Amino acid sequence: MNRRNFMYSGAITIAGLGYIKLSNPTLAIELSEIDNISVLTESGDINHLKLNFSKFIVKSNNLINSTIDISIYSGLNENSLGIVDTTSITINTNNQDITSKLKDYNLLESNKLSESDLSLNDNTINKTRSITIKVEISNDNIKTQSIKESFNVDIHRTISNNLTHKWNLAGNAVDSIGNVNGNVSGASFITDTERGDVASFSENEDYIDVSGAQHSSYLVSISLWIKAKSDGRVYAESATNNSDNILSIDINSGRGGIYLRGQTRNAKVCWGTKDLTNSWHHIVGIVTSDELLCYIDGELVNSTAHSRPFPNTNNASIGRLLYGGRSISYIQGEIHNIRTYDKKLNSDEVLNLYNITK
């Protein structure tokens, strides 16, 4: 927003928001423009906005050493306003500049971005969001005053997320990122009451072949949603004719986790402890050169050190494991929104992924 200056004797003035007349003692507050409303690129949370009022210019009469309380409200519109920050300033002179100490804040539910706000390639966000800001000013000697203004916030952000594959499994097995479209065998697509369109694996030989999606080196992060009705492999990379090379996200005894067996029969696993059967859960499995990590529903639940070589795989499947040329470990249940990354997602990124896909 462009800066506009309004100064009136006995008025509260906020650049771009107008002014309100006050009775004595008099007070005038001018804010420089709201000059930085944007998604924080360093934050993993796309719903974390930065509202920056650069400076208060305070002119007053008979209010030296008085404290002025300022509250900031935000919402999608005037009827959904909620407080997002407060600050206080002390009037030291009749004409003083005060640098704003307002903090960054998370958007309220009514303003939050969703999965549909992300661009097709998941690397950029270009969104205009309408936001109403209310500034409330109070002092023991002055009647509380407030000013509201609605304006559009342009949100532009490039996400460096190293996303390699994405199968939403919403009516088809198209890979919208890596172009490894799945070959469906037996699995069907249904509408779930909680998650909408998902892939259903109801029989013992249902799977989706996504050969060509396998990874060749550390680092790897795999994210997916599962409503498991049996144990089995949810997503698995393997060697067609060698049973010693496996990387997979599994359900084992109702628990979710990541499984690694790289060119040795000594497997390494990293499981959660929570029973995931018969309800939707988000699993993220991460493998680095020396560690396995398992996140369930946005929280790190386990980590395990390892020294395994990376598996030499040439096959990838959803809903089964191709083991030494045989299809085994079929899973029954519903699966949704599988994503793979060639990076180690950090905890903020995992939590954000959970929030925007739930």
Contacts in CASP RR format, 6 or more apart in sequence:
PFRMAT RR
TARGET T0000
AUTHOR 0000-0000-0000
METHOD contacts of the structure
MODEL  1
MNRRNFMYSGAITIAGLGYIKLSNPTLAIELSEIDNISVLTESGDINHLK
LNFSKFIVKSNNLINSTIDISIYSGLNENSLGIVDTTSITINTNNQDITS
KLKDYNLLESNKLSESDLSLNDNTINKTRSITIKVEISNDNIKTQSIKES
FNVDIHRTISNNLTHKWNLAGNAVDSIGNVNGNVSGASFITDTERGDVAS
FSENEDYIDVSGAQHSSYLVSISLWIKAKSDGRVYAESATNNSDNILSID
INSGRGGIYLRGQTRNAKVCWGTKDLTNSWHHIVGIVTSDELLCYIDGEL
VNSTAHSRPFPNTNNASIGRLLYGGRSISYIQGEIHNIRTYDKKLNSDEV
LNLYNITK
1 15 0 8 1.000
1 16 0 8 1.000
1 33 0 8 1.000
1 34 0 8 1.000
1 35 0 8 1.000
1 151 0 8 1.000
2 33 0 8 1.000
3 15 0 8 1.000
3 16 0 8 1.000
3 32 0 8 1.000
3 33 0 8 1.000
3 35 0 8 1.000
4 15 0 8 1.000
4 16 0 8 1.000
4 33 0 8 1.000
5 13 0 8 1.000
5 15 0 8 1.000
5 30 0 8 1.000
6 13 0 8 1.000
6 15 0 8 1.000
6 18 0 8 1.000
6 19 0 8 1.000
6 30 0 8 1.000
7 13 0 8 1.000
7 28 0 8 1.000
7 30 0 8 1.000
7 59 0 8 1.000
8 19 0 8 1.000
8 21 0 8 1.000
8 28 0 8 1.000
9 26 0 8 1.000
9 28 0 8 1.000
10 21 0 8 1.000
10 22 0 8 1.000
10 24 0 8 1.000
10 26 0 8 1.000
10 27 0 8 1.000
10 28 0 8 1.000
10 61 0 8 1.000
11 19 0 8 1.000
11 20 0 8 1.000
11 21 0 8 1.000
11 22 0 8 1.000
11 26 0 8 1.000
11 28 0 8 1.000
12 19 0 8 1.000
12 20 0 8 1.000
12 22 0 8 1.000
12 27 0 8 1.000
12 28 0 8 1.000
12 29 0 8 1.000
12 137 0 8 1.000
12 145 0 8 1.000
12 147 0 8 1.000
13 19 0 8 1.000
13 28 0 8 1.000
13 29 0 8 1.000
13 30 0 8 1.000
14 29 0 8 1.000
14 30 0 8 1.000
14 31 0 8 1.000
14 135 0 8 1.000
14 147 0 8 1.000
14 149 0 8 1.000
15 30 0 8 1.000
15 31 0 8 1.000
15 32 0 8 1.000
15 33 0 8 1.000
15 34 0 8 1.000
16 33 0 8 1.000
16 34 0 8 1.000
16 149 0 8 1.000
17 31 0 8 1.000
17 133 0 8 1.000
17 135 0 8 1.000
17 147 0 8 1.000
17 148 0 8 1.000
17 149 0 8 1.000
18 147 0 8 1.000
18 149 0 8 1.000
19 147 0 8 1.000
20 145 0 8 1.000
20 146 0 8 1.000
20 147 0 8 1.000
22 142 0 8 1.000
22 143 0 8 1.000
22 145 0 8 1.000
23 142 0 8 1.000
23 143 0 8 1.000
24 61 0 8 1.000
24 62 0 8 1.000
25 60 0 8 1.000
25 61 0 8 1.000
25 62 0 8 1.000
25 63 0 8 1.000
25 141 0 8 1.000
25 142 0 8 1.000
26 60 0 8 1.000
26 61 0 8 1.000
26 62 0 8 1.000
26 63 0 8 1.000
27 58 0 8 1.000
27 59 0 8 1.000
27 60 0 8 1.000
27 61 0 8 1.000
27 63 0 8 1.000
27 68 0 8 1.000
27 91 0 8 1.000
27 137 0 8 1.000
27 139 0 8 1.000
27 142 0 8 1.000
28 58 0 8 1.000
28 59 0 8 1.000
28 60 0 8 1.000
29 56 0 8 1.000
29 57 0 8 1.000
29 58 0 8 1.000
29 59 0 8 1.000
29 68 0 8 1.000
29 137 0 8 1.000
30 56 0 8 1.000
30 57 0 8 1.000
30 58 0 8 1.000
30 59 0 8 1.000
31 53 0 8 1.000
31 54 0 8 1.000
31 55 0 8 1.000
31 56 0 8 1.000
31 57 0 8 1.000
31 100 0 8 1.000
32 53 0 8 1.000
32 54 0 8 1.000
32 55 0 8 1.000
32 57 0 8 1.000
33 54 0 8 1.000
34 51 0 8 1.000
34 52 0 8 1.000
34 53 0 8 1.000
34 133 0 8 1.000
34 151 0 8 1.000
35 52 0 8 1.000
35 54 0 8 1.000
36 50 0 8 1.000
36 51 0 8 1.000
36 52 0 8 1.000
37 49 0 8 1.000
37 50 0 8 1.000
37 51 0 8 1.000
37 52 0 8 1.000
37 131 0 8 1.000
37 153 0 8 1.000
38 49 0 8 1.000
38 50 0 8 1.000
38 153 0 8 1.000
38 154 0 8 1.000
38 155 0 8 1.000
38 156 0 8 1.000
38 157 0 8 1.000
39 46 0 8 1.000
39 48 0 8 1.000
39 49 0 8 1.000
39 50 0 8 1.000
39 125 0 8 1.000
39 155 0 8 1.000
39 156 0 8 1.000
39 157 0 8 1.000
40 48 0 8 1.000
40 49 0 8 1.000
40 50 0 8 1.000
40 104 0 8 1.000
41 157 0 8 1.000
41 158 0 8 1.000
43 348 0 8 1.000
44 348 0 8 1.000
44 349 0 8 1.000
44 351 0 8 1.000
44 352 0 8 1.000
45 106 0 8 1.000
45 348 0 8 1.000
45 351 0 8 1.000
45 352 0 8 1.000
45 355 0 8 1.000
46 113 0 8 1.000
46 117 0 8 1.000
46 125 0 8 1.000
46 157 0 8 1.000
46 352 0 8 1.000
46 356 0 8 1.000
47 106 0 8 1.000
47 107 0 8 1.000
47 111 0 8 1.000
47 112 0 8 1.000
47 113 0 8 1.000
47 355 0 8 1.000
48 104 0 8 1.000
48 105 0 8 1.000
48 106 0 8 1.000
48 107 0 8 1.000
49 104 0 8 1.000
49 105 0 8 1.000
49 106 0 8 1.000
49 107 0 8 1.000
49 153 0 8 1.000
49 155 0 8 1.000
50 104 0 8 1.000
51 72 0 8 1.000
51 74 0 8 1.000
51 84 0 8 1.000
51 85 0 8 1.000
51 102 0 8 1.000
51 104 0 8 1.000
51 105 0 8 1.000
51 133 0 8 1.000
52 100 0 8 1.000
52 102 0 8 1.000
53 100 0 8 1.000
53 102 0 8 1.000
54 99 0 8 1.000
54 100 0 8 1.000
55 97 0 8 1.000
55 98 0 8 1.000
55 99 0 8 1.000
55 100 0 8 1.000
56 89 0 8 1.000
56 97 0 8 1.000
56 98 0 8 1.000
56 99 0 8 1.000
56 100 0 8 1.000
57 96 0 8 1.000
57 97 0 8 1.000
57 98 0 8 1.000
58 68 0 8 1.000
58 89 0 8 1.000
58 91 0 8 1.000
58 95 0 8 1.000
58 96 0 8 1.000
58 97 0 8 1.000
58 98 0 8 1.000
59 94 0 8 1.000
59 95 0 8 1.000
60 66 0 8 1.000
60 91 0 8 1.000
60 94 0 8 1.000
61 94 0 8 1.000
63 91 0 8 1.000
63 139 0 8 1.000
63 141 0 8 1.000
63 142 0 8 1.000
64 91 0 8 1.000
64 92 0 8 1.000
64 93 0 8 1.000
64 94 0 8 1.000
65 90 0 8 1.000
65 91 0 8 1.000
65 92 0 8 1.000
66 90 0 8 1.000
66 91 0 8 1.000
66 139 0 8 1.000
66 140 0 8 1.000
66 141 0 8 1.000
67 88 0 8 1.000
67 89 0 8 1.000
67 90 0 8 1.000
67 91 0 8 1.000
67 139 0 8 1.000
68 88 0 8 1.000
68 89 0 8 1.000
68 90 0 8 1.000
68 91 0 8 1.000
68 137 0 8 1.000
68 138 0 8 1.000
68 139 0 8 1.000
69 86 0 8 1.000
69 87 0 8 1.000
69 88 0 8 1.000
69 137 0 8 1.000
69 138 0 8 1.000
69 139 0 8 1.000
70 86 0 8 1.000
70 87 0 8 1.000
70 88 0 8 1.000
70 89 0 8 1.000
70 135 0 8 1.000
70 136 0 8 1.000
70 137 0 8 1.000
71 83 0 8 1.000
71 85 0 8 1.000
71 86 0 8 1.000
71 135 0 8 1.000
71 136 0 8 1.000
71 138 0 8 1.000
72 83 0 8 1.000
72 84 0 8 1.000
72 85 0 8 1.000
72 86 0 8 1.000
72 102 0 8 1.000
72 133 0 8 1.000
72 134 0 8 1.000
72 135 0 8 1.000
72 136 0 8 1.000
73 81 0 8 1.000
73 82 0 8 1.000
73 83 0 8 1.000
73 84 0 8 1.000
73 133 0 8 1.000
73 134 0 8 1.000
73 135 0 8 1.000
73 136 0 8 1.000
74 81 0 8 1.000
74 82 0 8 1.000
74 84 0 8 1.000
74 105 0 8 1.000
74 107 0 8 1.000
74 108 0 8 1.000
74 111 0 8 1.000
74 131 0 8 1.000
74 132 0 8 1.000
74 133 0 8 1.000
74 134 0 8 1.000
75 81 0 8 1.000
75 82 0 8 1.000
75 108 0 8 1.000
75 110 0 8 1.000
75 111 0 8 1.000
75 131 0 8 1.000
75 132 0 8 1.000
76 108 0 8 1.000
76 110 0 8 1.000
76 111 0 8 1.000
76 130 0 8 1.000
76 131 0 8 1.000
76 132 0 8 1.000
77 110 0 8 1.000
77 130 0 8 1.000
77 132 0 8 1.000
77 150 0 8 1.000
78 132 0 8 1.000
78 134 0 8 1.000
78 148 0 8 1.000
78 150 0 8 1.000
80 108 0 8 1.000
80 110 0 8 1.000
80 132 0 8 1.000
81 132 0 8 1.000
81 134 0 8 1.000
82 108 0 8 1.000
84 105 0 8 1.000
84 106 0 8 1.000
84 108 0 8 1.000
85 102 0 8 1.000
85 103 0 8 1.000
85 105 0 8 1.000
87 100 0 8 1.000
87 101 0 8 1.000
87 102 0 8 1.000
89 98 0 8 1.000
107 113 0 8 1.000
111 129 0 8 1.000
111 131 0 8 1.000
113 125 0 8 1.000
113 127 0 8 1.000
113 129 0 8 1.000
113 155 0 8 1.000
113 356 0 8 1.000
114 356 0 8 1.000
115 356 0 8 1.000
115 357 0 8 1.000
117 125 0 8 1.000
117 127 0 8 1.000
118 125 0 8 1.000
118 356 0 8 1.000
119 125 0 8 1.000
119 126 0 8 1.000
120 176 0 8 1.000
121 176 0 8 1.000
121 177 0 8 1.000
122 159 0 8 1.000
122 161 0 8 1.000
122 163 0 8 1.000
122 166 0 8 1.000
122 176 0 8 1.000
122 177 0 8 1.000
123 158 0 8 1.000
123 159 0 8 1.000
123 160 0 8 1.000
123 161 0 8 1.000
123 163 0 8 1.000
124 156 0 8 1.000
124 157 0 8 1.000
124 158 0 8 1.000
124 159 0 8 1.000
125 155 0 8 1.000
125 156 0 8 1.000
125 157 0 8 1.000
125 159 0 8 1.000
126 155 0 8 1.000
126 156 0 8 1.000
127 154 0 8 1.000
127 155 0 8 1.000
128 152 0 8 1.000
128 153 0 8 1.000
128 154 0 8 1.000
128 155 0 8 1.000
129 152 0 8 1.000
129 153 0 8 1.000
129 155 0 8 1.000
130 150 0 8 1.000
130 151 0 8 1.000
130 152 0 8 1.000
130 153 0 8 1.000
131 150 0 8 1.000
131 151 0 8 1.000
131 152 0 8 1.000
131 153 0 8 1.000
132 148 0 8 1.000
132 149 0 8 1.000
132 150 0 8 1.000
133 148 0 8 1.000
133 149 0 8 1.000
133 150 0 8 1.000
133 151 0 8 1.000
134 146 0 8 1.000
134 147 0 8 1.000
134 148 0 8 1.000
135 146 0 8 1.000
135 147 0 8 1.000
135 148 0 8 1.000
136 144 0 8 1.000
136 145 0 8 1.000
136 146 0 8 1.000
137 144 0 8 1.000
137 145 0 8 1.000
137 146 0 8 1.000
138 144 0 8 1.000
138 145 0 8 1.000
161 341 0 8 1.000
161 343 0 8 1.000
161 349 0 8 1.000
162 341 0 8 1.000
162 342 0 8 1.000
162 343 0 8 1.000
163 177 0 8 1.000
163 339 0 8 1.000
163 340 0 8 1.000
163 341 0 8 1.000
164 177 0 8 1.000
164 178 0 8 1.000
164 213 0 8 1.000
164 215 0 8 1.000
164 340 0 8 1.000
164 341 0 8 1.000
164 342 0 8 1.000
165 175 0 8 1.000
165 177 0 8 1.000
165 178 0 8 1.000
165 180 0 8 1.000
165 210 0 8 1.000
165 213 0 8 1.000
165 338 0 8 1.000
165 339 0 8 1.000
165 340 0 8 1.000
166 175 0 8 1.000
166 176 0 8 1.000
166 177 0 8 1.000
166 178 0 8 1.000
166 337 0 8 1.000
166 338 0 8 1.000
166 339 0 8 1.000
166 340 0 8 1.000
167 173 0 8 1.000
167 174 0 8 1.000
167 175 0 8 1.000
167 176 0 8 1.000
167 182 0 8 1.000
167 208 0 8 1.000
167 210 0 8 1.000
167 318 0 8 1.000
167 337 0 8 1.000
167 338 0 8 1.000
167 339 0 8 1.000
168 174 0 8 1.000
168 176 0 8 1.000
168 197 0 8 1.000
168 336 0 8 1.000
168 337 0 8 1.000
169 189 0 8 1.000
169 197 0 8 1.000
169 198 0 8 1.000
169 199 0 8 1.000
169 208 0 8 1.000
169 318 0 8 1.000
169 335 0 8 1.000
169 336 0 8 1.000
169 337 0 8 1.000
169 338 0 8 1.000
170 189 0 8 1.000
170 196 0 8 1.000
170 197 0 8 1.000
170 198 0 8 1.000
170 336 0 8 1.000
171 189 0 8 1.000
171 197 0 8 1.000
171 199 0 8 1.000
172 189 0 8 1.000
173 181 0 8 1.000
173 182 0 8 1.000
173 183 0 8 1.000
173 184 0 8 1.000
173 199 0 8 1.000
173 208 0 8 1.000
173 210 0 8 1.000
173 318 0 8 1.000
174 181 0 8 1.000
174 182 0 8 1.000
175 181 0 8 1.000
175 182 0 8 1.000
175 210 0 8 1.000
175 213 0 8 1.000
177 339 0 8 1.000
178 213 0 8 1.000
180 210 0 8 1.000
180 211 0 8 1.000
180 212 0 8 1.000
180 213 0 8 1.000
180 316 0 8 1.000
181 210 0 8 1.000
182 208 0 8 1.000
182 209 0 8 1.000
182 210 0 8 1.000
182 318 0 8 1.000
183 208 0 8 1.000
183 209 0 8 1.000
183 210 0 8 1.000
184 208 0 8 1.000
185 205 0 8 1.000
185 206 0 8 1.000
185 207 0 8 1.000
185 208 0 8 1.000
185 209 0 8 1.000
186 203 0 8 1.000
186 205 0 8 1.000
186 206 0 8 1.000
186 207 0 8 1.000
187 199 0 8 1.000
187 200 0 8 1.000
187 201 0 8 1.000
187 206 0 8 1.000
187 207 0 8 1.000
187 208 0 8 1.000
187 318 0 8 1.000
187 319 0 8 1.000
188 199 0 8 1.000
188 200 0 8 1.000
188 202 0 8 1.000
188 206 0 8 1.000
189 197 0 8 1.000
189 198 0 8 1.000
189 199 0 8 1.000
189 200 0 8 1.000
190 197 0 8 1.000
190 198 0 8 1.000
190 200 0 8 1.000
190 334 0 8 1.000
191 197 0 8 1.000
191 198 0 8 1.000
192 198 0 8 1.000
192 227 0 8 1.000
192 334 0 8 1.000
192 336 0 8 1.000
194 280 0 8 1.000
195 225 0 8 1.000
195 280 0 8 1.000
195 334 0 8 1.000
195 336 0 8 1.000
198 225 0 8 1.000
198 227 0 8 1.000
198 334 0 8 1.000
198 335 0 8 1.000
198 336 0 8 1.000
199 208 0 8 1.000
199 318 0 8 1.000
199 334 0 8 1.000
199 335 0 8 1.000
199 336 0 8 1.000
200 206 0 8 1.000
200 333 0 8 1.000
200 334 0 8 1.000
201 207 0 8 1.000
201 319 0 8 1.000
201 330 0 8 1.000
201 331 0 8 1.000
201 332 0 8 1.000
201 333 0 8 1.000
201 334 0 8 1.000
201 335 0 8 1.000
202 332 0 8 1.000
202 333 0 8 1.000
203 332 0 8 1.000
204 330 0 8 1.000
204 332 0 8 1.000
205 320 0 8 1.000
205 327 0 8 1.000
205 330 0 8 1.000
206 319 0 8 1.000
206 320 0 8 1.000
206 330 0 8 1.000
206 332 0 8 1.000
207 317 0 8 1.000
207 318 0 8 1.000
207 319 0 8 1.000
207 320 0 8 1.000
207 327 0 8 1.000
207 330 0 8 1.000
208 317 0 8 1.000
208 318 0 8 1.000
208 319 0 8 1.000
209 315 0 8 1.000
209 316 0 8 1.000
209 317 0 8 1.000
210 316 0 8 1.000
210 317 0 8 1.000
210 318 0 8 1.000
211 314 0 8 1.000
211 315 0 8 1.000
211 316 0 8 1.000
211 317 0 8 1.000
212 314 0 8 1.000
212 315 0 8 1.000
212 316 0 8 1.000
213 237 0 8 1.000
213 316 0 8 1.000
213 340 0 8 1.000
214 237 0 8 1.000
214 247 0 8 1.000
214 313 0 8 1.000
214 314 0 8 1.000
214 315 0 8 1.000
214 316 0 8 1.000
215 237 0 8 1.000
215 247 0 8 1.000
215 310 0 8 1.000
215 313 0 8 1.000
215 340 0 8 1.000
215 342 0 8 1.000
216 310 0 8 1.000
217 310 0 8 1.000
218 287 0 8 1.000
218 288 0 8 1.000
218 289 0 8 1.000
218 310 0 8 1.000
219 286 0 8 1.000
219 287 0 8 1.000
219 288 0 8 1.000
219 289 0 8 1.000
219 342 0 8 1.000
219 343 0 8 1.000
219 344 0 8 1.000
220 247 0 8 1.000
220 286 0 8 1.000
220 287 0 8 1.000
220 340 0 8 1.000
220 341 0 8 1.000
220 342 0 8 1.000
221 284 0 8 1.000
221 285 0 8 1.000
221 286 0 8 1.000
221 340 0 8 1.000
221 341 0 8 1.000
221 343 0 8 1.000
221 344 0 8 1.000
221 345 0 8 1.000
222 235 0 8 1.000
222 249 0 8 1.000
222 258 0 8 1.000
222 284 0 8 1.000
222 285 0 8 1.000
222 286 0 8 1.000
222 338 0 8 1.000
222 339 0 8 1.000
222 340 0 8 1.000
222 341 0 8 1.000
223 282 0 8 1.000
223 283 0 8 1.000
223 284 0 8 1.000
223 285 0 8 1.000
223 337 0 8 1.000
223 338 0 8 1.000
223 339 0 8 1.000
223 340 0 8 1.000
223 341 0 8 1.000
223 345 0 8 1.000
223 350 0 8 1.000
223 353 0 8 1.000
223 357 0 8 1.000
224 234 0 8 1.000
224 235 0 8 1.000
224 249 0 8 1.000
224 282 0 8 1.000
224 283 0 8 1.000
224 335 0 8 1.000
224 336 0 8 1.000
224 337 0 8 1.000
224 338 0 8 1.000
224 339 0 8 1.000
225 280 0 8 1.000
225 281 0 8 1.000
225 282 0 8 1.000
225 283 0 8 1.000
225 335 0 8 1.000
225 336 0 8 1.000
225 337 0 8 1.000
225 357 0 8 1.000
225 358 0 8 1.000
226 234 0 8 1.000
226 251 0 8 1.000
226 276 0 8 1.000
226 280 0 8 1.000
226 281 0 8 1.000
226 283 0 8 1.000
226 333 0 8 1.000
226 334 0 8 1.000
226 335 0 8 1.000
226 336 0 8 1.000
227 278 0 8 1.000
227 279 0 8 1.000
227 280 0 8 1.000
227 281 0 8 1.000
227 333 0 8 1.000
227 334 0 8 1.000
227 335 0 8 1.000
228 234 0 8 1.000
228 251 0 8 1.000
228 254 0 8 1.000
228 276 0 8 1.000
228 277 0 8 1.000
228 278 0 8 1.000
228 281 0 8 1.000
228 331 0 8 1.000
228 332 0 8 1.000
228 333 0 8 1.000
229 277 0 8 1.000
229 278 0 8 1.000
229 332 0 8 1.000
229 333 0 8 1.000
230 251 0 8 1.000
230 277 0 8 1.000
230 331 0 8 1.000
230 332 0 8 1.000
230 333 0 8 1.000
231 250 0 8 1.000
231 251 0 8 1.000
231 252 0 8 1.000
231 253 0 8 1.000
231 254 0 8 1.000
231 329 0 8 1.000
231 331 0 8 1.000
232 250 0 8 1.000
232 251 0 8 1.000
232 252 0 8 1.000
232 319 0 8 1.000
232 321 0 8 1.000
232 329 0 8 1.000
232 330 0 8 1.000
232 331 0 8 1.000
233 248 0 8 1.000
233 249 0 8 1.000
233 250 0 8 1.000
233 317 0 8 1.000
233 319 0 8 1.000
233 320 0 8 1.000
233 321 0 8 1.000
233 329 0 8 1.000
233 330 0 8 1.000
233 331 0 8 1.000
234 248 0 8 1.000
234 249 0 8 1.000
234 250 0 8 1.000
234 251 0 8 1.000
234 283 0 8 1.000
234 318 0 8 1.000
234 319 0 8 1.000
234 331 0 8 1.000
234 335 0 8 1.000
235 248 0 8 1.000
235 249 0 8 1.000
235 316 0 8 1.000
235 317 0 8 1.000
235 318 0 8 1.000
235 319 0 8 1.000
235 338 0 8 1.000
236 246 0 8 1.000
236 247 0 8 1.000
236 248 0 8 1.000
236 249 0 8 1.000
236 250 0 8 1.000
236 316 0 8 1.000
236 317 0 8 1.000
236 319 0 8 1.000
236 320 0 8 1.000
236 321 0 8 1.000
236 322 0 8 1.000
236 329 0 8 1.000
237 246 0 8 1.000
237 247 0 8 1.000
237 248 0 8 1.000
237 311 0 8 1.000
237 313 0 8 1.000
237 315 0 8 1.000
237 316 0 8 1.000
238 245 0 8 1.000
238 246 0 8 1.000
238 247 0 8 1.000
238 248 0 8 1.000
238 311 0 8 1.000
238 313 0 8 1.000
238 315 0 8 1.000
238 316 0 8 1.000
238 317 0 8 1.000
238 321 0 8 1.000
238 322 0 8 1.000
238 323 0 8 1.000
238 324 0 8 1.000
239 245 0 8 1.000
239 246 0 8 1.000
239 311 0 8 1.000
239 312 0 8 1.000
239 313 0 8 1.000
239 314 0 8 1.000
239 315 0 8 1.000
239 324 0 8 1.000
240 314 0 8 1.000
240 315 0 8 1.000
240 322 0 8 1.000
240 324 0 8 1.000
240 325 0 8 1.000
241 324 0 8 1.000
241 325 0 8 1.000
242 312 0 8 1.000
242 324 0 8 1.000
243 323 0 8 1.000
243 324 0 8 1.000
244 261 0 8 1.000
244 262 0 8 1.000
244 263 0 8 1.000
244 264 0 8 1.000
244 265 0 8 1.000
244 311 0 8 1.000
245 261 0 8 1.000
245 262 0 8 1.000
245 263 0 8 1.000
245 311 0 8 1.000
245 312 0 8 1.000
245 313 0 8 1.000
246 259 0 8 1.000
246 260 0 8 1.000
246 261 0 8 1.000
246 262 0 8 1.000
246 267 0 8 1.000
246 311 0 8 1.000
246 313 0 8 1.000
246 321 0 8 1.000
246 323 0 8 1.000
247 258 0 8 1.000
247 259 0 8 1.000
247 260 0 8 1.000
247 261 0 8 1.000
247 262 0 8 1.000
247 287 0 8 1.000
247 311 0 8 1.000
247 313 0 8 1.000
248 258 0 8 1.000
248 259 0 8 1.000
248 321 0 8 1.000
249 256 0 8 1.000
249 257 0 8 1.000
249 258 0 8 1.000
249 259 0 8 1.000
249 283 0 8 1.000
249 285 0 8 1.000
250 256 0 8 1.000
250 257 0 8 1.000
250 258 0 8 1.000
250 259 0 8 1.000
250 269 0 8 1.000
250 329 0 8 1.000
251 257 0 8 1.000
251 276 0 8 1.000
251 277 0 8 1.000
251 331 0 8 1.000
252 269 0 8 1.000
252 271 0 8 1.000
254 275 0 8 1.000
254 276 0 8 1.000
254 277 0 8 1.000
255 271 0 8 1.000
255 272 0 8 1.000
255 273 0 8 1.000
255 274 0 8 1.000
255 275 0 8 1.000
255 276 0 8 1.000
256 271 0 8 1.000
256 272 0 8 1.000
256 274 0 8 1.000
256 276 0 8 1.000
256 281 0 8 1.000
256 283 0 8 1.000
256 294 0 8 1.000
256 296 0 8 1.000
257 269 0 8 1.000
257 270 0 8 1.000
257 271 0 8 1.000
257 272 0 8 1.000
257 283 0 8 1.000
257 285 0 8 1.000
257 294 0 8 1.000
257 302 0 8 1.000
258 269 0 8 1.000
258 270 0 8 1.000
258 285 0 8 1.000
258 286 0 8 1.000
258 287 0 8 1.000
258 292 0 8 1.000
258 293 0 8 1.000
258 294 0 8 1.000
259 267 0 8 1.000
259 268 0 8 1.000
259 269 0 8 1.000
260 267 0 8 1.000
260 268 0 8 1.000
260 269 0 8 1.000
260 287 0 8 1.000
260 292 0 8 1.000
260 306 0 8 1.000
260 308 0 8 1.000
260 311 0 8 1.000
261 267 0 8 1.000
261 268 0 8 1.000
261 308 0 8 1.000
261 311 0 8 1.000
262 308 0 8 1.000
262 309 0 8 1.000
262 310 0 8 1.000
262 311 0 8 1.000
262 312 0 8 1.000
263 308 0 8 1.000
263 309 0 8 1.000
263 311 0 8 1.000
263 312 0 8 1.000
264 308 0 8 1.000
264 309 0 8 1.000
266 308 0 8 1.000
268 292 0 8 1.000
268 304 0 8 1.000
268 306 0 8 1.000
268 308 0 8 1.000
269 292 0 8 1.000
269 304 0 8 1.000
270 285 0 8 1.000
270 292 0 8 1.000
270 293 0 8 1.000
270 294 0 8 1.000
270 302 0 8 1.000
270 303 0 8 1.000
270 304 0 8 1.000
271 294 0 8 1.000
271 302 0 8 1.000
272 294 0 8 1.000
272 296 0 8 1.000
272 301 0 8 1.000
272 302 0 8 1.000
273 301 0 8 1.000
273 302 0 8 1.000
274 281 0 8 1.000
274 296 0 8 1.000
274 301 0 8 1.000
276 283 0 8 1.000
276 296 0 8 1.000
280 334 0 8 1.000
280 336 0 8 1.000
281 296 0 8 1.000
281 297 0 8 1.000
282 295 0 8 1.000
282 296 0 8 1.000
282 297 0 8 1.000
282 298 0 8 1.000
282 353 0 8 1.000
282 354 0 8 1.000
282 357 0 8 1.000
282 358 0 8 1.000
283 294 0 8 1.000
283 295 0 8 1.000
283 296 0 8 1.000
284 293 0 8 1.000
284 294 0 8 1.000
284 295 0 8 1.000
284 298 0 8 1.000
284 345 0 8 1.000
284 350 0 8 1.000
284 353 0 8 1.000
284 354 0 8 1.000
285 292 0 8 1.000
285 293 0 8 1.000
285 294 0 8 1.000
285 295 0 8 1.000
286 292 0 8 1.000
286 293 0 8 1.000
286 294 0 8 1.000
286 295 0 8 1.000
286 344 0 8 1.000
286 345 0 8 1.000
288 344 0 8 1.000
289 310 0 8 1.000
290 305 0 8 1.000
290 306 0 8 1.000
290 307 0 8 1.000
291 303 0 8 1.000
291 304 0 8 1.000
291 305 0 8 1.000
291 306 0 8 1.000
292 303 0 8 1.000
292 304 0 8 1.000
292 306 0 8 1.000
293 300 0 8 1.000
293 302 0 8 1.000
293 303 0 8 1.000
293 304 0 8 1.000
293 344 0 8 1.000
294 300 0 8 1.000
294 301 0 8 1.000
294 302 0 8 1.000
294 303 0 8 1.000
295 301 0 8 1.000
295 347 0 8 1.000
295 350 0 8 1.000
295 354 0 8 1.000
297 354 0 8 1.000
298 350 0 8 1.000
298 351 0 8 1.000
298 353 0 8 1.000
298 354 0 8 1.000
299 351 0 8 1.000
300 347 0 8 1.000
300 350 0 8 1.000
315 322 0 8 1.000
318 335 0 8 1.000
318 338 0 8 1.000
319 330 0 8 1.000
319 331 0 8 1.000
319 335 0 8 1.000
320 327 0 8 1.000
320 328 0 8 1.000
320 329 0 8 1.000
320 330 0 8 1.000
320 331 0 8 1.000
321 327 0 8 1.000
321 328 0 8 1.000
321 329 0 8 1.000
323 329 0 8 1.000
337 357 0 8 1.000
339 353 0 8 1.000
345 353 0 8 1.000
END
